Amino acid sequence: MKYDFIYLASQSPRRQELLAQIGVHFKLLLPSRNENPESLEIPLAHEKAIDYVQRVTIAKSEAALDRWQALQQNNPQFTWAPILCADTTVSLPGSLDTEILGKPTDAAHATQMLHQLSGKSHDVYSAIAITIDIHSPAICLVQKSQVEFAVLDTATIESYVHSGEAFGKAGSYGIQGIAASFIKTIQGSYSGIMGLPLYETAKLLRQAHVHFGLNSYEPRDPN
């Protein structure tokens, strides 16, 4: 069966923009007021970043499937389509206290993380998962990139935090914004660092038989 759209279980405008970029039609499947999605993002003791991002993404997928089933019970005509979830985290390897750098809780936390990243290379892990049908577990892939920051002085960090861009983002920065000027090099996936690795996403969408991108164009008869 071919699907013309997916459900996206993410409030991130960046993920929505990236899906639109490759021609994916989607509907949002967001948490209800009774859900606490932030509780899924609490790291376990001594958890590695790659294990964390996979666990959180799969947990988000399970919660999104429960959400769809509840909606379908209230409305039997509620259409099924594959459900897409994602999560991203930043990690400074080699130290447990910087193994997982998630979203900052306040300005002081954001400032601390940016000082930790200053002048160093760090890893960005982005996990993407798709639930193809209601009877199968989500399929999850993880993409890893490496980002090298320039040395940031205190005034630059404080100005960036004051701009508000640091909040709601793993590692307290967004590559698609002002922080692009902090980055000397990247190795890996630009879209993955943004929060949705498009190569891996496309691979899962094809596996789920989702109609998108070039699949939307019918081949033309050369004659």
Secondary structure, DSSP 8 states (H G I E B T S, - for coil): --BS-EEE----HHHHHHHHHTT--EEE----TT--GGGGG---TT--HHHHHHHHHHHHHHHHHHHHHHHHHH-TT-----EEEEEEEEE-TT-GGGS-B---SSHHHHHHHHHHHTTSEEEEEEEEEEE-STTS--EEEEEEEEEEE----HHHHHHHHHHTTTTTSGGG--TTTGGGGGEEEEES-HHHHHT--HHHHHHHHHHTTB--GGGGS------
